């Protein structure tokens, strides 16, 4: 059997290679043995990150990776829950991440959520307009009422003169006014007759 001239050198070389492999294995276990890829869910991933002897910056980056890789969170009674921040709502899921079918259900619920938000916005706008109309009506009712408006026609007809009323020549009733008229007529006739007789007597030479 062929032997190397210096067996001690060979042993030291083998020992050095073994130590190097051991160091690589330890380094891999430290940085990759607790990788989030090997964790089953978010909670286990966080436990592994907290167990590592890394700096705060490295620990924060590892926790962010856990949050990206696992969307679900453990429920106290078993199973997982997924929180959709767009709807501000939790959905029950079977595993640490939603399945394709569960994603479709969440998206369908989100469409219904948007439709409800749209209806609420329209109702709120209608209520706001009604309130503004009511306030405007109340303001108009509180204002003082001014004098009534008089409408004058543009073409005013001129007043026509009434025909003179002709007194009745005859007075047949027994009222006081009718008697007075008769008395006045008698006096006037008497004066008229006396004035007519005096010139006739003068003509005949009578005193």
For each residue, the residues with C-beta under 8 A, 3 or more apart:
1:
2:
3: 7
4: 7 9 10
5:
6: 9 10
7: 3 4 10 11
8: 11 12
9: 4 6 12 13
10: 4 6 7 13 14
11: 7 8 14 15
12: 8 9 15 16
13: 9 10 16 17
14: 10 11 17 18
15: 11 12 18 19
16: 12 13 19 20
17: 13 14 20 21
18: 14 15 21 22
19: 15 16 22 23
20: 16 17 23 24
21: 17 18 24 25
22: 18 19 25 26
23: 19 20 26 27
24: 20 21 27 28
25: 21 22 28 29
26: 22 23 29 30
27: 23 24 30 31
28: 24 25 31 32 33
29: 25 26 32 33
30: 26 27 33 34 52 53
31: 27 28 34 35
32: 28 29 35
33: 28 29 30 38
34: 30 31 38 48 49 51 52
35: 31 32 38 39 48
36: 39 45 48 49 62 65 66 69 70
37: 69
38: 33 34 35 48
39: 35 36 42 44 45 48 66 69 70
40: 44 96
41: 44 45 70 72 74 80 96
42: 39 45 46 66 67 69 70 72 73 74 96
43: 46 47 73 74
44: 39 40 41 47 48
45: 36 39 41 42 48 49 65 66 69 70
46: 42 43 49 50 63 66
47: 43 44 50 51
48: 34 35 36 38 39 44 45 51 52
49: 34 36 45 46 52 54 59 62 63 66
50: 46 47 59
51: 34 47 48
52: 30 34 48 49 58 59 62
53: 30
54: 49 58 59 62
55: 58 59
56: 59 60
57: 60 61
58: 52 54 55 61 62
59: 49 50 52 54 55 56 62 63
60: 56 57 63 64
61: 57 58 64 65
62: 36 49 52 54 58 59 65 66
63: 46 49 59 60 66 67
64: 60 61 67 68
65: 36 45 61 62 68 69
66: 36 39 42 45 46 49 62 63 69 70
67: 42 63 64 70
68: 64 65
69: 36 37 39 42 45 65 66
70: 36 39 41 42 45 66 67 96 97
71: 82 96 97 98
72: 41 42 80 81 82 93 95 96 97 98
73: 42 43 80 81 82 83
74: 41 42 43 79 80 81
75: 78 79 80 81 92
76:
77:
78: 75
79: 74 75 92 93 94
80: 41 72 73 74 75 92 93 94 95 96
81: 72 73 74 75 90 91 92 93
82: 71 72 73 90 91 92 93 98 102 106
83: 73 89 90 91
84: 87 88 89 90 91 106 109 110
85: 88
86: 110 113
87: 84 109 110 113
88: 84 85
89: 83 84 109 113
90: 81 82 83 84
91: 81 82 83 84 98 102 105 106 109
92: 75 79 80 81 82
93: 72 79 80 81 82 97 98 99 102
94: 79 80 99 102
95: 72 80 98 99
96: 40 41 42 70 71 72 80
97: 70 71 72 93
98: 71 72 82 91 93 95 102 103 106
99: 93 94 95 102 103
100: 103 104
101: 104 105
102: 82 91 93 94 98 99 105 106
103: 98 99 100 106 107
104: 100 101 107 108
105: 91 101 102 108 109
106: 82 84 91 98 102 103 109 110
107: 103 104 110 111
108: 104 105 111 112
109: 84 87 89 91 105 106 112 113
110: 84 86 87 106 107 113 114
111: 107 108 114 115
112: 108 109 115 116
113: 86 87 89 109 110 116 117
114: 110 111 117 118
115: 111 112 118 119
116: 112 113 119 120
117: 113 114 120 121
118: 114 115 121 122
119: 115 116 122 123
120: 116 117 123 124
121: 117 118 124 125
122: 118 119 125 126
123: 119 120 126 127
124: 120 121 127 128
125: 121 122 128 129
126: 122 123 129 130
127: 123 124 130 131
128: 124 125 131 132
129: 125 126 132 133
130: 126 127 133 134
131: 127 128 134 135
132: 128 129 135 136
133: 129 130 136 137
134: 130 131 137 138
135: 131 132 138 139
136: 132 133 139 140
137: 133 134 140 141
138: 134 135 141 142
139: 135 136 142 143
140: 136 137 143
141: 137 138
142: 138 139
143: 139 140
144:
145:
146:
147:
148:
149:
150:
151:
152: 156
153: 156
154:
155:
156: 152 153
157:
158:
159:
160:
161:
162: 165
163:
164:
165: 162
166:
167:
168: 171
169:
170:
171: 168 178 181 182
172: 178
173: 178
174: 178 179
175: 178 179
176: 179 180
177: 180 181
178: 171 172 173 174 175 181 182
179: 174 175 176 182 183
180: 176 177 183 184
181: 171 177 178 184 185
182: 171 178 179 185 186
183: 179 180 186 187
184: 180 181 187 188
185: 181 182 188 189
186: 182 183 189 190
187: 183 184 190 191
188: 184 185 191 192
189: 185 186 192 193
190: 186 187 193 194
191: 187 188 194 195
192: 188 189 195 196
193: 189 190 196 197
194: 190 191 197 198
195: 191 192 198
196: 192 193 199 200
197: 193 194 200 201
198: 194 195 201 202
199: 196 202 203
200: 196 197 203 204
201: 197 198 204 206 207
202: 198 199 205 206
203: 199 200
204: 200 201
205: 202
206: 201 202
207: 201
